[in-house]
């Protein structure tokens, strides 16, 4: 591969003139520039983008760190990030941690050695002290879908209101024994969903029944097992709030295996609006999260931090969810129609 010295030699100019001609930022005599571009074409010269970026203090790359590549909520968010990155001339480097803290820290070290301009994390937990340290060092960092503290820029969902609305919707439809199949309370998003569920019950004068609460679930298999566990411990829900669509899928599978019907015997509401939700039988009522918008806003924010050189005050932006009513929720025995 040709280098800049060979281009300069062929064009009969200095290497600095070649750099000026290719940068487009400094005036170069048109005839001289024409010679340089001709030499570039003939030698098939490719500028070293990394070296150029290091010289300018920018590499035009963003690091994106996610916890699970198989989680179906990420494709839309990633597309949002890459669309904005492309618009601003950035390339995105994707890293999957499988929720392993040591793997994540190795990725961060590697990305910093490669001089990425900023990082977007969707992996933050209470143990993520390395993310806090990056922020303290002035590194452009944005959290996506997760939240740690008010000092870190975050683009998140209003999980409290989402779960509150889901539970209130079931109550207004006449359901009274409403179970929740939740994730780990160690993550703020699941903690907020539980608090929203709890608040909706309280506002309707309904007591929290711990036999109707299951924690620490993840995919559809956990949702399926959680429903079996509810019945085994004596919980008899007439409706279930599943804090993800895959969990809701597992719940529906368990209900059908027991020869019960959705929604006639048990109503089910999910949380995501993944593509699968409309294809379930029956189609899943769910709280739709704006994953693409989350991605675009996370990318816009980290680029703004990069350009602001760490001088901007942290922003916590909460996006609303939307209730999509489908066939998995009907009307409970307490519904009066008024």
Helices and strands as residue ranges (DSSP letters): H 4-11, H 15-23, H 30-43, H 49-56, E 61-66, H 74-87, E 91-96, H 101-113, E 118-121, H 129-136, E 141-144, E 153-157, H 159-172, E 178-181, H 188-203, G 210-212, E 213-214, H 220-232, E 239-242, H 245-257, E 267-272, G 275-279, E 285-288, H 291-308, E 316-319, E 322-324
